[in-house]
Amino acid sequence: MKISRNLNDDIAHAPEWFHEAINYNPEEKILNDKKGDISYSFWKSKSDTTNLIILIHGTGAHKRWWFPIAPRLNSNAHVISIDLPGMGDSDFRESYKVEDFGDCVTSVIRHEKLINNISFTYLVGHSLGGHVAGFVATEEKELIDGLMIIDTFIRPPNYDNSEHKKNGPLRMIKYYEDKKSLLERFRLMPKQDCENDWYLRYIAEHSVKNTIDGWRWKFDDMMFTGLERLFGYEFSFSCPAVFVHGENSLLTSGKLLENAKRAYSNKMKFINFKDAAHHVPLDKPLELIELILKESKI
């Protein structure tokens, strides 16, 4: 990935569709919440519709991971990409729970239903976002009409919580004098190669912020030690659902994928993306767009 002080120079070799997408500016919205405000982007549908697609990012990521994808989904649906609490431009919080993340997504959906008379809502969640999407579809069945979970490490309902060891923050926050020095440290987690270096460079640019102490990552590093995940929780959504997994993903390899299929093959269709690892949206963006449109029937 080429990193200079000019993003446009670094991604000049990106395909035309990518440039068109990231130059399609959505409406930026803030939903007030007593625990911390929620930031999200809204692409108005190109047609008169009551359909809504919600895109939910993974751990430590942000809404702009979906910016190259979202504008290609709004021909017949409004599209939202949300910053989960403690990430992107949403406020930091005193504590973090998957359930709270789900409540934030639900609040955004209910807010937009009132504004745009939404009658059909389709959730797409990657990694941690898949947990959030599955939780919302389970707890708010009347709100959700379809679901896509992308390469999420799904623990079976009988998972032994004692096997899970909490480690320190994924990346302890440090401050840098200049942006370029910080961008050069950008890595995908879990580690993987990605041929679409222009996609990486774009999301890296929007993963940092300048503060009085210097340049830093946007996410709250304390979230990684304190995030309460879904242990002993069984998804029971009733809407049509798809589980997408990367052929070369470390998170859904071997017995992990077998366990997910054993627990949820009666609720979800499983689709393998060849030549993709964990970060399917980055590895195969056009193929994923096609699949979302096909499975949502929008």
PyMOL commands that set and color helices and strands:
alter all, ss='L'
color gray80, all
select helices_A, chain A and resi 7-10+16-22+63-66+70-72+98-116+128-139+161-163+179-183+197-205+223-226+255-264+280-283+285-296
alter helices_A, ss='H'
color red, helices_A
select strands_A, chain A and resi 27-31+38-43+51-56+78-82+120-126+146-150+208-211+214-217+241-246+269-273
alter strands_A, ss='S'
color yellow, strands_A
deselect
rebuild
show_as cartoon
